[in-house]
Amino acid sequence: MNTTTAPLDFELPNVGAGPDTFSPADADAEYLVLLLQRDYYCKKCRRQVQSAKRRYDEFQDANTEVVSVLPEPTDRTKKWQTSYDLPFPLLADEGKEVGDAMDQPERFGVLGSLHDLVGRMPEALVLDVETGEVLFDHAGDSPGDRPDIDELLSAIPSA
């Protein structure tokens, strides 16, 4: 993100844990880890959500909600949930509104904007839910350029 606050006024279909639609206002946590994924087929994205799942209790202990945003239709996003049974919200962002609002990086110009697997890069943010303050932002410049779970946890003030 180019700013120190993030727009947290979005609401998207949720196929993971929690309500059928999710907005950061729904988060029963002080902090939010927002994982902006590349696309349905991205193996590194799939590994990232599985790593977050394995250590989800540590995020909960730090009063933090993990939210994964997949730039796909709801039916395709449900397939991830069926495969991984994530204990946190998994949002379908078919129109890519959240990724665009958060300035999720893309490469390869117009071609990259047309094909997420080629152009959309991962981004991970740690946000203060009340203020929208960006406490941590890792905007990847390649498919594998993403923070590990320890790095995310260390960015949470109460962790």
Secondary structure, 3 states (H helix, E strand, C coil): CCCCECCCCCCEEECCCCCCEECHHHCCCCEEEEEECCCCCCHHHHHHHHHHHHCHHHHHHCCEEEEEEECCCHHHHHHHHHHHCCCCCEEECCCCHHHHHCCCCECCHHHHHHCHHHHECCEEEEEECCCCEEEEEEECCCCCCCCCHHHHHHCCCCC
